């Protein structure tokens, strides 16, 4: 397993633990989970649409869709940070 894959798995696990603990304290677990998933997927598509203007890209594939659906906006930010630190914004 490469360094980037390990980093992404660790970020996903930490994000999932934090989100489950926050959602469990909420009285509306499934509604919070649905809205978080929707906002994560929406932010992934927004990054993709704005990539022409900003130069910041994230590919839309099953892995990024799953991560953004499970982690919401923080996971999209983590993927962008991982891309920046591991790849230096290269395509």
Order of alpha helices (4+ residues) and beta strands (2+ residues): alpha-alpha-alpha-alpha-alpha
